[in-house]
């Protein structure tokens, strides 16, 4: 299983997002541009899905402490790159899930 497929599973599973991303392109040059394009595509879809944003939490924060890795957007601890990358996507998904979830106590306000 490639990193891209695993990352997609982490985002959908831990973020509770029903999304599938398949990217093909110029990875033979470097990963930067394909990652950037995927991030832009996800951002565009997310923005569209949120509509007027009424009733969502709008803020989120998550720390993912699993095995020997502890992740915010920046690495706080860890040496094993497998766990670092895996927990980065889990933390990203959870942090993204929080501000986009609907909170019925907000009653559709911004």
Gaussian input, Z-matrix of N, CA and C with variables (Angstrom, degrees):
# hf/3-21g

backbone

0 1
 N
 C     1     B1
 C     2     B2     1     A1
 N     3     B3     2     A2     1     D1
 C     4     B4     3     A3     2     D2
 C     5     B5     4     A4     3     D3
 N     6     B6     5     A5     4     D4
 C     7     B7     6     A6     5     D5
 C     8     B8     7     A7     6     D6
 N     9     B9     8     A8     7     D7
 C    10    B10     9     A9     8     D8
 C    11    B11    10    A10     9     D9
 N    12    B12    11    A11    10    D10
 C    13    B13    12    A12    11    D11
 C    14    B14    13    A13    12    D12
 N    15    B15    14    A14    13    D13
 C    16    B16    15    A15    14    D14
 C    17    B17    16    A16    15    D15
 N    18    B18    17    A17    16    D16
 C    19    B19    18    A18    17    D17
 C    20    B20    19    A19    18    D18
 N    21    B21    20    A20    19    D19
 C    22    B22    21    A21    20    D20
 C    23    B23    22    A22    21    D21
 N    24    B24    23    A23    22    D22
 C    25    B25    24    A24    23    D23
 C    26    B26    25    A25    24    D24
 N    27    B27    26    A26    25    D25
 C    28    B28    27    A27    26    D26
 C    29    B29    28    A28    27    D27
 N    30    B30    29    A29    28    D28
 C    31    B31    30    A30    29    D29
 C    32    B32    31    A31    30    D30
 N    33    B33    32    A32    31    D31
 C    34    B34    33    A33    32    D32
 C    35    B35    34    A34    33    D33
 N    36    B36    35    A35    34    D34
 C    37    B37    36    A36    35    D35
 C    38    B38    37    A37    36    D36
 N    39    B39    38    A38    37    D37
 C    40    B40    39    A39    38    D38
 C    41    B41    40    A40    39    D39
 N    42    B42    41    A41    40    D40
 C    43    B43    42    A42    41    D41
 C    44    B44    43    A43    42    D42
 N    45    B45    44    A44    43    D43
 C    46    B46    45    A45    44    D44
 C    47    B47    46    A46    45    D45
 N    48    B48    47    A47    46    D46
 C    49    B49    48    A48    47    D47
 C    50    B50    49    A49    48    D48
 N    51    B51    50    A50    49    D49
 C    52    B52    51    A51    50    D50
 C    53    B53    52    A52    51    D51
 N    54    B54    53    A53    52    D52
 C    55    B55    54    A54    53    D53
 C    56    B56    55    A55    54    D54
 N    57    B57    56    A56    55    D55
 C    58    B58    57    A57    56    D56
 C    59    B59    58    A58    57    D57
 N    60    B60    59    A59    58    D58
 C    61    B61    60    A60    59    D59
 C    62    B62    61    A61    60    D60
 N    63    B63    62    A62    61    D61
 C    64    B64    63    A63    62    D62
 C    65    B65    64    A64    63    D63
 N    66    B66    65    A65    64    D64
 C    67    B67    66    A66    65    D65
 C    68    B68    67    A67    66    D66
 N    69    B69    68    A68    67    D67
 C    70    B70    69    A69    68    D68
 C    71    B71    70    A70    69    D69
 N    72    B72    71    A71    70    D70
 C    73    B73    72    A72    71    D71
 C    74    B74    73    A73    72    D72
 N    75    B75    74    A74    73    D73
 C    76    B76    75    A75    74    D74
 C    77    B77    76    A76    75    D75
 N    78    B78    77    A77    76    D76
 C    79    B79    78    A78    77    D77
 C    80    B80    79    A79    78    D78
 N    81    B81    80    A80    79    D79
 C    82    B82    81    A81    80    D80
 C    83    B83    82    A82    81    D81
 N    84    B84    83    A83    82    D82
 C    85    B85    84    A84    83    D83
 C    86    B86    85    A85    84    D84
 N    87    B87    86    A86    85    D85
 C    88    B88    87    A87    86    D86
 C    89    B89    88    A88    87    D87
 N    90    B90    89    A89    88    D88
 C    91    B91    90    A90    89    D89
 C    92    B92    91    A91    90    D90
 N    93    B93    92    A92    91    D91
 C    94    B94    93    A93    92    D92
 C    95    B95    94    A94    93    D93
 N    96    B96    95    A95    94    D94
 C    97    B97    96    A96    95    D95
 C    98    B98    97    A97    96    D96
 N    99    B99    98    A98    97    D97
 C   100   B100    99    A99    98    D98
 C   101   B101   100   A100    99    D99
 N   102   B102   101   A101   100   D100
 C   103   B103   102   A102   101   D101
 C   104   B104   103   A103   102   D102
 N   105   B105   104   A104   103   D103
 C   106   B106   105   A105   104   D104
 C   107   B107   106   A106   105   D105
 N   108   B108   107   A107   106   D106
 C   109   B109   108   A108   107   D107
 C   110   B110   109   A109   108   D108
 N   111   B111   110   A110   109   D109
 C   112   B112   111   A111   110   D110
 C   113   B113   112   A112   111   D111
 N   114   B114   113   A113   112   D112
 C   115   B115   114   A114   113   D113
 C   116   B116   115   A115   114   D114
 N   117   B117   116   A116   115   D115
 C   118   B118   117   A117   116   D116
 C   119   B119   118   A118   117   D117
 N   120   B120   119   A119   118   D118
 C   121   B121   120   A120   119   D119
 C   122   B122   121   A121   120   D120
 N   123   B123   122   A122   121   D121
 C   124   B124   123   A123   122   D122
 C   125   B125   124   A124   123   D123
 N   126   B126   125   A125   124   D124
 C   127   B127   126   A126   125   D125
 C   128   B128   127   A127   126   D126
 N   129   B129   128   A128   127   D127
 C   130   B130   129   A129   128   D128
 C   131   B131   130   A130   129   D129
 N   132   B132   131   A131   130   D130
 C   133   B133   132   A132   131   D131
 C   134   B134   133   A133   132   D132
 N   135   B135   134   A134   133   D133
 C   136   B136   135   A135   134   D134
 C   137   B137   136   A136   135   D135
 N   138   B138   137   A137   136   D136
 C   139   B139   138   A138   137   D137
 C   140   B140   139   A139   138   D138
 N   141   B141   140   A140   139   D139
 C   142   B142   141   A141   140   D140
 C   143   B143   142   A142   141   D141
 N   144   B144   143   A143   142   D142
 C   145   B145   144   A144   143   D143
 C   146   B146   145   A145   144   D144
 N   147   B147   146   A146   145   D145
 C   148   B148   147   A147   146   D146
 C   149   B149   148   A148   147   D147
 N   150   B150   149   A149   148   D148
 C   151   B151   150   A150   149   D149
 C   152   B152   151   A151   150   D150
 N   153   B153   152   A152   151   D151
 C   154   B154   153   A153   152   D152
 C   155   B155   154   A154   153   D153
 N   156   B156   155   A155   154   D154
 C   157   B157   156   A156   155   D155
 C   158   B158   157   A157   156   D156
 N   159   B159   158   A158   157   D157
 C   160   B160   159   A159   158   D158
 C   161   B161   160   A160   159   D159
 N   162   B162   161   A161   160   D160
 C   163   B163   162   A162   161   D161
 C   164   B164   163   A163   162   D162
 N   165   B165   164   A164   163   D163
 C   166   B166   165   A165   164   D164
 C   167   B167   166   A166   165   D165
 N   168   B168   167   A167   166   D166
 C   169   B169   168   A168   167   D167
 C   170   B170   169   A169   168   D168
 N   171   B171   170   A170   169   D169
 C   172   B172   171   A171   170   D170
 C   173   B173   172   A172   171   D171
 N   174   B174   173   A173   172   D172
 C   175   B175   174   A174   173   D173
 C   176   B176   175   A175   174   D174
 N   177   B177   176   A176   175   D175
 C   178   B178   177   A177   176   D176
 C   179   B179   178   A178   177   D177
 N   180   B180   179   A179   178   D178
 C   181   B181   180   A180   179   D179
 C   182   B182   181   A181   180   D180
 N   183   B183   182   A182   181   D181
 C   184   B184   183   A183   182   D182
 C   185   B185   184   A184   183   D183
 N   186   B186   185   A185   184   D184
 C   187   B187   186   A186   185   D185
 C   188   B188   187   A187   186   D186
 N   189   B189   188   A188   187   D187
 C   190   B190   189   A189   188   D188
 C   191   B191   190   A190   189   D189
 N   192   B192   191   A191   190   D190
 C   193   B193   192   A192   191   D191
 C   194   B194   193   A193   192   D192
 N   195   B195   194   A194   193   D193
 C   196   B196   195   A195   194   D194
 C   197   B197   196   A196   195   D195
 N   198   B198   197   A197   196   D196
 C   199   B199   198   A198   197   D197
 C   200   B200   199   A199   198   D198
 N   201   B201   200   A200   199   D199
 C   202   B202   201   A201   200   D200
 C   203   B203   202   A202   201   D201
 N   204   B204   203   A203   202   D202
 C   205   B205   204   A204   203   D203
 C   206   B206   205   A205   204   D204
 N   207   B207   206   A206   205   D205
 C   208   B208   207   A207   206   D206
 C   209   B209   208   A208   207   D207
 N   210   B210   209   A209   208   D208
 C   211   B211   210   A210   209   D209
 C   212   B212   211   A211   210   D210
 N   213   B213   212   A212   211   D211
 C   214   B214   213   A213   212   D212
 C   215   B215   214   A214   213   D213
 N   216   B216   215   A215   214   D214
 C   217   B217   216   A216   215   D215
 C   218   B218   217   A217   216   D216
 N   219   B219   218   A218   217   D217
 C   220   B220   219   A219   218   D218
 C   221   B221   220   A220   219   D219
 N   222   B222   221   A221   220   D220
 C   223   B223   222   A222   221   D221
 C   224   B224   223   A223   222   D222
 N   225   B225   224   A224   223   D223
 C   226   B226   225   A225   224   D224
 C   227   B227   226   A226   225   D225
 N   228   B228   227   A227   226   D226
 C   229   B229   228   A228   227   D227
 C   230   B230   229   A229   228   D228
 N   231   B231   230   A230   229   D229
 C   232   B232   231   A231   230   D230
 C   233   B233   232   A232   231   D231
 N   234   B234   233   A233   232   D232
 C   235   B235   234   A234   233   D233
 C   236   B236   235   A235   234   D234
 N   237   B237   236   A236   235   D235
 C   238   B238   237   A237   236   D236
 C   239   B239   238   A238   237   D237
 N   240   B240   239   A239   238   D238
 C   241   B241   240   A240   239   D239
 C   242   B242   241   A241   240   D240
 N   243   B243   242   A242   241   D241
 C   244   B244   243   A243   242   D242
 C   245   B245   244   A244   243   D243
 N   246   B246   245   A245   244   D244
 C   247   B247   246   A246   245   D245
 C   248   B248   247   A247   246   D246
 N   249   B249   248   A248   247   D247
 C   250   B250   249   A249   248   D248
 C   251   B251   250   A250   249   D249
 N   252   B252   251   A251   250   D250
 C   253   B253   252   A252   251   D251
 C   254   B254   253   A253   252   D252
 N   255   B255   254   A254   253   D253
 C   256   B256   255   A255   254   D254
 C   257   B257   256   A256   255   D255
 N   258   B258   257   A257   256   D256
 C   259   B259   258   A258   257   D257
 C   260   B260   259   A259   258   D258
 N   261   B261   260   A260   259   D259
 C   262   B262   261   A261   260   D260
 C   263   B263   262   A262   261   D261
 N   264   B264   263   A263   262   D262
 C   265   B265   264   A264   263   D263
 C   266   B266   265   A265   264   D264
 N   267   B267   266   A266   265   D265
 C   268   B268   267   A267   266   D266
 C   269   B269   268   A268   267   D267
 N   270   B270   269   A269   268   D268
 C   271   B271   270   A270   269   D269
 C   272   B272   271   A271   270   D270
 N   273   B273   272   A272   271   D271
 C   274   B274   273   A273   272   D272
 C   275   B275   274   A274   273   D273
 N   276   B276   275   A275   274   D274
 C   277   B277   276   A276   275   D275
 C   278   B278   277   A277   276   D276
 N   279   B279   278   A278   277   D277
 C   280   B280   279   A279   278   D278
 C   281   B281   280   A280   279   D279
 N   282   B282   281   A281   280   D280
 C   283   B283   282   A282   281   D281
 C   284   B284   283   A283   282   D282
 N   285   B285   284   A284   283   D283
 C   286   B286   285   A285   284   D284
 C   287   B287   286   A286   285   D285
 N   288   B288   287   A287   286   D286
 C   289   B289   288   A288   287   D287
 C   290   B290   289   A289   288   D288
 N   291   B291   290   A290   289   D289
 C   292   B292   291   A291   290   D290
 C   293   B293   292   A292   291   D291
 N   294   B294   293   A293   292   D292
 C   295   B295   294   A294   293   D293
 C   296   B296   295   A295   294   D294
 N   297   B297   296   A296   295   D295
 C   298   B298   297   A297   296   D296
 C   299   B299   298   A298   297   D297
 N   300   B300   299   A299   298   D298
 C   301   B301   300   A300   299   D299
 C   302   B302   301   A301   300   D300
 N   303   B303   302   A302   301   D301
 C   304   B304   303   A303   302   D302
 C   305   B305   304   A304   303   D303
 N   306   B306   305   A305   304   D304
 C   307   B307   306   A306   305   D305
 C   308   B308   307   A307   306   D306
 N   309   B309   308   A308   307   D307
 C   310   B310   309   A309   308   D308
 C   311   B311   310   A310   309   D309
 N   312   B312   311   A311   310   D310
 C   313   B313   312   A312   311   D311
 C   314   B314   313   A313   312   D312
 N   315   B315   314   A314   313   D313
 C   316   B316   315   A315   314   D314
 C   317   B317   316   A316   315   D315
 N   318   B318   317   A317   316   D316
 C   319   B319   318   A318   317   D317
 C   320   B320   319   A319   318   D318
 N   321   B321   320   A320   319   D319
 C   322   B322   321   A321   320   D320
 C   323   B323   322   A322   321   D321
 N   324   B324   323   A323   322   D322
 C   325   B325   324   A324   323   D323
 C   326   B326   325   A325   324   D324
 N   327   B327   326   A326   325   D325
 C   328   B328   327   A327   326   D326
 C   329   B329   328   A328   327   D327

   B1=1.4465
   B2=1.5214
   B3=1.3095
   B4=1.4519
   B5=1.5160
   B6=1.3144
   B7=1.4542
   B8=1.5166
   B9=1.3161
   B10=1.4560
   B11=1.5199
   B12=1.2995
   B13=1.4629
   B14=1.5252
   B15=1.3216
   B16=1.4572
   B17=1.5287
   B18=1.3347
   B19=1.4651
   B20=1.5220
   B21=1.3309
   B22=1.4595
   B23=1.5250
   B24=1.3292
   B25=1.4647
   B26=1.5230
   B27=1.3323
   B28=1.4607
   B29=1.5274
   B30=1.3160
   B31=1.4655
   B32=1.5234
   B33=1.3313
   B34=1.4651
   B35=1.5237
   B36=1.3095
   B37=1.4578
   B38=1.5238
   B39=1.3043
   B40=1.4604
   B41=1.5224
   B42=1.3084
   B43=1.4540
   B44=1.5119
   B45=1.3437
   B46=1.4605
   B47=1.5350
   B48=1.3253
   B49=1.4631
   B50=1.5227
   B51=1.3239
   B52=1.4571
   B53=1.5208
   B54=1.3313
   B55=1.4560
   B56=1.5236
   B57=1.3100
   B58=1.4639
   B59=1.5225
   B60=1.3134
   B61=1.4631
   B62=1.5146
   B63=1.3218
   B64=1.4578
   B65=1.5201
   B66=1.3133
   B67=1.4640
   B68=1.5168
   B69=1.2921
   B70=1.4567
   B71=1.5203
   B72=1.3024
   B73=1.4530
   B74=1.5008
   B75=1.2923
   B76=1.4442
   B77=1.5215
   B78=1.3287
   B79=1.4633
   B80=1.5226
   B81=1.3192
   B82=1.4647
   B83=1.5396
   B84=1.3347
   B85=1.4639
   B86=1.5281
   B87=1.3318
   B88=1.4617
   B89=1.5260
   B90=1.3302
   B91=1.4630
   B92=1.5277
   B93=1.3078
   B94=1.4646
   B95=1.5275
   B96=1.3259
   B97=1.4552
   B98=1.5318
   B99=1.3098
   B100=1.4719
   B101=1.5272
   B102=1.3360
   B103=1.4700
   B104=1.5208
   B105=1.3138
   B106=1.4643
   B107=1.5231
   B108=1.3165
   B109=1.4577
   B110=1.5232
   B111=1.3287
   B112=1.4692
   B113=1.5258
   B114=1.3281
   B115=1.4638
   B116=1.5277
   B117=1.3168
   B118=1.4640
   B119=1.5288
   B120=1.3143
   B121=1.4695
   B122=1.5256
   B123=1.3318
   B124=1.4722
   B125=1.5292
   B126=1.3199
   B127=1.4590
   B128=1.5145
   B129=1.3245
   B130=1.4618
   B131=1.5244
   B132=1.3319
   B133=1.4651
   B134=1.5264
   B135=1.3294
   B136=1.4637
   B137=1.5300
   B138=1.3100
   B139=1.4637
   B140=1.5222
   B141=1.3125
   B142=1.4593
   B143=1.5287
   B144=1.3275
   B145=1.4666
   B146=1.5198
   B147=1.3223
   B148=1.4641
   B149=1.5206
   B150=1.3163
   B151=1.4613
   B152=1.5209
   B153=1.3527
   B154=1.4653
   B155=1.5280
   B156=1.3137
   B157=1.4720
   B158=1.5286
   B159=1.3093
   B160=1.4626
   B161=1.5192
   B162=1.3228
   B163=1.4545
   B164=1.5161
   B165=1.3332
   B166=1.4659
   B167=1.5331
   B168=1.3130
   B169=1.4648
   B170=1.5240
   B171=1.3167
   B172=1.4598
   B173=1.5259
   B174=1.3303
   B175=1.4599
   B176=1.5135
   B177=1.3151
   B178=1.4520
   B179=1.5130
   B180=1.3157
   B181=1.4547
   B182=1.5176
   B183=1.2976
   B184=1.4517
   B185=1.5127
   B186=1.3005
   B187=1.4565
   B188=1.5218
   B189=1.3117
   B190=1.4624
   B191=1.5249
   B192=1.3286
   B193=1.4612
   B194=1.5314
   B195=1.3073
   B196=1.4553
   B197=1.5236
   B198=1.3140
   B199=1.4531
   B200=1.5265
   B201=1.3067
   B202=1.4554
   B203=1.5265
   B204=1.3225
   B205=1.4606
   B206=1.5263
   B207=1.3116
   B208=1.4617
   B209=1.5250
   B210=1.3552
   B211=1.4604
   B212=1.5323
   B213=1.3724
   B214=1.4698
   B215=1.5143
   B216=1.3317
   B217=1.4551
   B218=1.5207
   B219=1.3246
   B220=1.4591
   B221=1.5273
   B222=1.2930
   B223=1.4597
   B224=1.5198
   B225=1.3295
   B226=1.4604
   B227=1.5132
   B228=1.3243
   B229=1.4621
   B230=1.5132
   B231=1.3113
   B232=1.4559
   B233=1.5094
   B234=1.3446
   B235=1.4644
   B236=1.5188
   B237=1.3187
   B238=1.4521
   B239=1.5351
   B240=1.3222
   B241=1.4690
   B242=1.5214
   B243=1.3340
   B244=1.4615
   B245=1.5248
   B246=1.3272
   B247=1.4652
   B248=1.5278
   B249=1.2965
   B250=1.4659
   B251=1.5199
   B252=1.3151
   B253=1.4696
   B254=1.5185
   B255=1.3229
   B256=1.4638
   B257=1.5280
   B258=1.3203
   B259=1.4586
   B260=1.5260
   B261=1.3137
   B262=1.4654
   B263=1.5201
   B264=1.3348
   B265=1.4589
   B266=1.5279
   B267=1.3337
   B268=1.4633
   B269=1.5278
   B270=1.3283
   B271=1.4632
   B272=1.5272
   B273=1.3338
   B274=1.4630
   B275=1.5264
   B276=1.3296
   B277=1.4648
   B278=1.5207
   B279=1.3358
   B280=1.4615
   B281=1.5227
   B282=1.3225
   B283=1.4648
   B284=1.5290
   B285=1.3141
   B286=1.4599
   B287=1.5273
   B288=1.3134
   B289=1.4656
   B290=1.5300
   B291=1.3124
   B292=1.4700
   B293=1.5251
   B294=1.3315
   B295=1.4698
   B296=1.5203
   B297=1.3191
   B298=1.4647
   B299=1.5186
   B300=1.3258
   B301=1.4605
   B302=1.5225
   B303=1.3057
   B304=1.4610
   B305=1.5195
   B306=1.3085
   B307=1.4544
   B308=1.5280
   B309=1.3469
   B310=1.4648
   B311=1.5213
   B312=1.3291
   B313=1.4700
   B314=1.5270
   B315=1.3394
   B316=1.4685
   B317=1.5284
   B318=1.3184
   B319=1.4753
   B320=1.5302
   B321=1.3182
   B322=1.4582
   B323=1.5171
   B324=1.3375
   B325=1.4677
   B326=1.5184
   B327=1.3129
   B328=1.4593
   B329=1.4883
   A1=108.54
   A2=117.10
   A3=121.62
   A4=111.72
   A5=116.38
   A6=121.99
   A7=111.70
   A8=118.19
   A9=120.86
   A10=112.41
   A11=116.85
   A12=121.25
   A13=111.05
   A14=116.73
   A15=121.64
   A16=110.38
   A17=117.17
   A18=121.67
   A19=110.16
   A20=117.12
   A21=121.06
   A22=110.28
   A23=117.19
   A24=120.61
   A25=111.48
   A26=117.62
   A27=120.67
   A28=110.52
   A29=117.19
   A30=121.17
   A31=110.70
   A32=117.80
   A33=119.71
   A34=111.40
   A35=117.90
   A36=121.60
   A37=112.64
   A38=117.18
   A39=120.65
   A40=113.03
   A41=117.41
   A42=120.14
   A43=113.36
   A44=116.26
   A45=123.00
   A46=111.42
   A47=115.37
   A48=121.94
   A49=108.87
   A50=115.97
   A51=121.25
   A52=107.53
   A53=115.58
   A54=120.62
   A55=108.81
   A56=114.76
   A57=119.96
   A58=107.31
   A59=115.02
   A60=120.20
   A61=108.41
   A62=115.35
   A63=120.57
   A64=106.39
   A65=115.21
   A66=119.34
   A67=109.80
   A68=114.99
   A69=121.55
   A70=106.38
   A71=115.54
   A72=115.84
   A73=112.88
   A74=114.28
   A75=124.00
   A76=113.48
   A77=117.67
   A78=120.48
   A79=111.45
   A80=117.35
   A81=119.37
   A82=110.85
   A83=117.17
   A84=121.07
   A85=109.49
   A86=116.11
   A87=122.54
   A88=108.61
   A89=116.71
   A90=121.45
   A91=112.25
   A92=116.98
   A93=121.08
   A94=112.65
   A95=117.22
   A96=120.46
   A97=112.60
   A98=117.49
   A99=119.19
   A100=109.78
   A101=117.22
   A102=120.49
   A103=110.88
   A104=116.29
   A105=121.45
   A106=110.66
   A107=117.76
   A108=121.82
   A109=111.97
   A110=116.75
   A111=120.97
   A112=109.86
   A113=117.53
   A114=121.39
   A115=110.94
   A116=117.10
   A117=120.79
   A118=111.29
   A119=117.06
   A120=120.91
   A121=110.87
   A122=117.22
   A123=120.56
   A124=109.95
   A125=117.06
   A126=120.85
   A127=112.68
   A128=117.17
   A129=122.08
   A130=110.95
   A131=116.39
   A132=120.85
   A133=110.80
   A134=116.75
   A135=121.08
   A136=110.90
   A137=116.66
   A138=121.03
   A139=110.98
   A140=116.42
   A141=121.01
   A142=111.27
   A143=117.20
   A144=121.62
   A145=112.26
   A146=118.07
   A147=121.08
   A148=112.97
   A149=117.06
   A150=120.54
   A151=112.07
   A152=116.38
   A153=119.84
   A154=112.75
   A155=117.21
   A156=124.84
   A157=113.51
   A158=117.86
   A159=120.13
   A160=110.50
   A161=115.59
   A162=121.71
   A163=115.72
   A164=118.32
   A165=118.58
   A166=109.67
   A167=116.85
   A168=121.38
   A169=112.96
   A170=118.82
   A171=125.52
   A172=115.97
   A173=120.20
   A174=122.43
   A175=109.22
   A176=117.20
   A177=120.25
   A178=111.49
   A179=114.65
   A180=122.19
   A181=106.66
   A182=116.97
   A183=119.12
   A184=110.26
   A185=115.69
   A186=122.75
   A187=107.37
   A188=117.07
   A189=121.37
   A190=110.18
   A191=117.62
   A192=120.07
   A193=110.36
   A194=117.60
   A195=121.69
   A196=108.77
   A197=115.19
   A198=121.88
   A199=109.48
   A200=118.11
   A201=119.36
   A202=112.58
   A203=116.65
   A204=120.18
   A205=110.66
   A206=116.29
   A207=123.23
   A208=106.66
   A209=116.76
   A210=121.19
   A211=111.76
   A212=117.84
   A213=126.68
   A214=102.45
   A215=121.54
   A216=120.65
   A217=108.16
   A218=116.84
   A219=120.51
   A220=108.56
   A221=115.97
   A222=122.01
   A223=109.67
   A224=116.23
   A225=121.39
   A226=112.08
   A227=116.09
   A228=120.67
   A229=108.51
   A230=116.83
   A231=121.10
   A232=112.48
   A233=114.33
   A234=120.52
   A235=112.03
   A236=117.20
   A237=122.25
   A238=108.75
   A239=117.80
   A240=121.39
   A241=112.66
   A242=117.81
   A243=120.60
   A244=110.54
   A245=116.87
   A246=120.85
   A247=111.34
   A248=117.25
   A249=120.64
   A250=110.38
   A251=117.62
   A252=121.42
   A253=110.76
   A254=117.00
   A255=120.70
   A256=111.06
   A257=117.64
   A258=120.85
   A259=112.00
   A260=117.40
   A261=120.15
   A262=110.09
   A263=117.13
   A264=119.70
   A265=111.77
   A266=117.77
   A267=120.13
   A268=110.70
   A269=116.87
   A270=120.74
   A271=110.95
   A272=116.29
   A273=120.90
   A274=110.43
   A275=116.61
   A276=121.13
   A277=111.20
   A278=116.87
   A279=119.87
   A280=111.93
   A281=116.56
   A282=120.02
   A283=111.00
   A284=117.80
   A285=121.62
   A286=111.05
   A287=116.70
   A288=120.72
   A289=111.48
   A290=117.31
   A291=120.43
   A292=114.12
   A293=119.22
   A294=116.99
   A295=114.12
   A296=118.63
   A297=120.75
   A298=112.83
   A299=117.79
   A300=120.11
   A301=111.02
   A302=114.96
   A303=121.25
   A304=108.78
   A305=116.39
   A306=122.60
   A307=107.38
   A308=117.96
   A309=120.12
   A310=112.72
   A311=117.79
   A312=119.84
   A313=111.54
   A314=117.10
   A315=120.28
   A316=111.24
   A317=117.01
   A318=123.55
   A319=112.59
   A320=116.80
   A321=120.83
   A322=115.04
   A323=118.07
   A324=119.47
   A325=110.09
   A326=116.30
   A327=120.40
   A328=111.91
   D1=124.67
   D2=-179.16
   D3=-74.67
   D4=163.30
   D5=-179.93
   D6=-59.59
   D7=-40.75
   D8=-179.64
   D9=-60.52
   D10=-43.89
   D11=179.84
   D12=-66.52
   D13=-41.98
   D14=178.53
   D15=-65.01
   D16=-42.38
   D17=178.79
   D18=-60.94
   D19=-43.65
   D20=178.76
   D21=-60.38
   D22=-41.47
   D23=178.92
   D24=-65.27
   D25=-38.09
   D26=179.05
   D27=-65.34
   D28=-43.35
   D29=-178.97
   D30=-66.74
   D31=-43.60
   D32=-179.18
   D33=-70.76
   D34=-39.81
   D35=-177.95
   D36=-71.94
   D37=-51.29
   D38=-174.35
   D39=-85.68
   D40=-24.60
   D41=177.57
   D42=-92.09
   D43=-10.28
   D44=-176.57
   D45=57.78
   D46=38.32
   D47=177.02
   D48=-102.36
   D49=132.50
   D50=177.22
   D51=-91.51
   D52=83.25
   D53=-175.51
   D54=-144.35
   D55=145.77
   D56=175.41
   D57=-134.42
   D58=128.03
   D59=-179.82
   D60=-117.34
   D61=129.17
   D62=173.35
   D63=-126.44
   D64=119.00
   D65=-177.72
   D66=-119.93
   D67=134.52
   D68=173.25
   D69=-129.75
   D70=151.16
   D71=179.81
   D72=163.72
   D73=-142.39
   D74=-167.88
   D75=-92.10
   D76=45.59
   D77=179.23
   D78=-69.70
   D79=-16.41
   D80=177.02
   D81=-66.86
   D82=-20.15
   D83=176.73
   D84=-84.71
   D85=-58.50
   D86=174.01
   D87=-169.03
   D88=166.98
   D89=-178.68
   D90=-85.26
   D91=-17.00
   D92=-173.58
   D93=-55.88
   D94=-50.65
   D95=-173.49
   D96=-69.30
   D97=-37.80
   D98=179.24
   D99=-69.48
   D100=-38.77
   D101=176.20
   D102=-63.19
   D103=-41.77
   D104=178.25
   D105=-62.37
   D106=-44.49
   D107=179.42
   D108=-64.07
   D109=-40.82
   D110=178.14
   D111=-64.16
   D112=-44.51
   D113=179.16
   D114=-60.60
   D115=-41.91
   D116=178.11
   D117=-64.57
   D118=-40.76
   D119=179.04
   D120=-65.25
   D121=-44.59
   D122=178.87
   D123=-63.50
   D124=-43.45
   D125=178.52
   D126=-60.10
   D127=-41.50
   D128=179.42
   D129=-64.68
   D130=-44.91
   D131=179.32
   D132=-65.49
   D133=-42.52
   D134=179.80
   D135=-62.98
   D136=-44.62
   D137=178.58
   D138=-59.09
   D139=-42.86
   D140=178.55
   D141=-66.03
   D142=-42.13
   D143=-178.04
   D144=-67.00
   D145=-29.65
   D146=-177.87
   D147=-76.69
   D148=-15.68
   D149=177.00
   D150=58.49
   D151=-127.40
   D152=-177.70
   D153=-81.96
   D154=-2.58
   D155=176.39
   D156=68.07
   D157=9.88
   D158=179.13
   D159=-68.71
   D160=131.52
   D161=175.77
   D162=88.44
   D163=-1.44
   D164=178.72
   D165=-88.80
   D166=159.70
   D167=-177.82
   D168=-69.08
   D169=-36.08
   D170=175.03
   D171=75.16
   D172=-12.56
   D173=178.30
   D174=-132.93
   D175=148.69
   D176=179.32
   D177=-157.46
   D178=154.46
   D179=178.28
   D180=-156.04
   D181=138.34
   D182=179.29
   D183=-152.61
   D184=139.35
   D185=174.22
   D186=-117.02
   D187=131.46
   D188=-178.42
   D189=-112.23
   D190=95.78
   D191=176.49
   D192=-95.94
   D193=103.22
   D194=179.26
   D195=-135.67
   D196=138.92
   D197=-177.93
   D198=51.79
   D199=-121.84
   D200=-177.70
   D201=-107.81
   D202=16.69
   D203=-179.30
   D204=-115.72
   D205=141.06
   D206=175.40
   D207=-129.66
   D208=117.16
   D209=-170.70
   D210=-120.61
   D211=131.59
   D212=151.21
   D213=-107.74
   D214=-156.30
   D215=174.19
   D216=-66.61
   D217=-27.29
   D218=174.23
   D219=-104.01
   D220=148.18
   D221=-178.81
   D222=-73.57
   D223=123.64
   D224=178.67
   D225=-97.88
   D226=-32.35
   D227=179.16
   D228=-158.68
   D229=151.98
   D230=175.95
   D231=135.60
   D232=146.96
   D233=178.59
   D234=-125.46
   D235=-28.22
   D236=-176.87
   D237=-82.47
   D238=112.73
   D239=-175.11
   D240=-61.53
   D241=-31.43
   D242=177.92
   D243=-59.48
   D244=-50.76
   D245=-179.36
   D246=-68.72
   D247=-36.94
   D248=179.97
   D249=-61.20
   D250=-48.22
   D251=-179.24
   D252=-66.92
   D253=-44.62
   D254=-179.23
   D255=-61.00
   D256=-45.92
   D257=-178.26
   D258=-72.50
   D259=-26.59
   D260=175.62
   D261=-61.75
   D262=-45.39
   D263=-179.91
   D264=-69.06
   D265=-35.81
   D266=176.57
   D267=-64.64
   D268=-46.33
   D269=179.99
   D270=-63.97
   D271=-41.31
   D272=176.90
   D273=-59.00
   D274=-46.27
   D275=-178.51
   D276=-62.53
   D277=-45.19
   D278=179.92
   D279=-66.58
   D280=-40.86
   D281=179.25
   D282=-66.79
   D283=-33.99
   D284=177.95
   D285=-76.09
   D286=-32.81
   D287=-179.70
   D288=-64.77
   D289=-41.98
   D290=-175.32
   D291=-58.39
   D292=-50.94
   D293=-177.41
   D294=-74.81
   D295=-11.96
   D296=-178.17
   D297=-101.13
   D298=-4.55
   D299=179.33
   D300=-77.81
   D301=143.64
   D302=177.37
   D303=-78.47
   D304=134.54
   D305=177.02
   D306=-115.70
   D307=110.23
   D308=-175.98
   D309=-60.89
   D310=-20.70
   D311=178.72
   D312=-69.47
   D313=-18.62
   D314=179.05
   D315=-80.23
   D316=-15.76
   D317=177.14
   D318=50.24
   D319=42.45
   D320=174.51
   D321=75.98
   D322=15.86
   D323=177.38
   D324=-91.60
   D325=163.65
   D326=178.91
   D327=-87.49

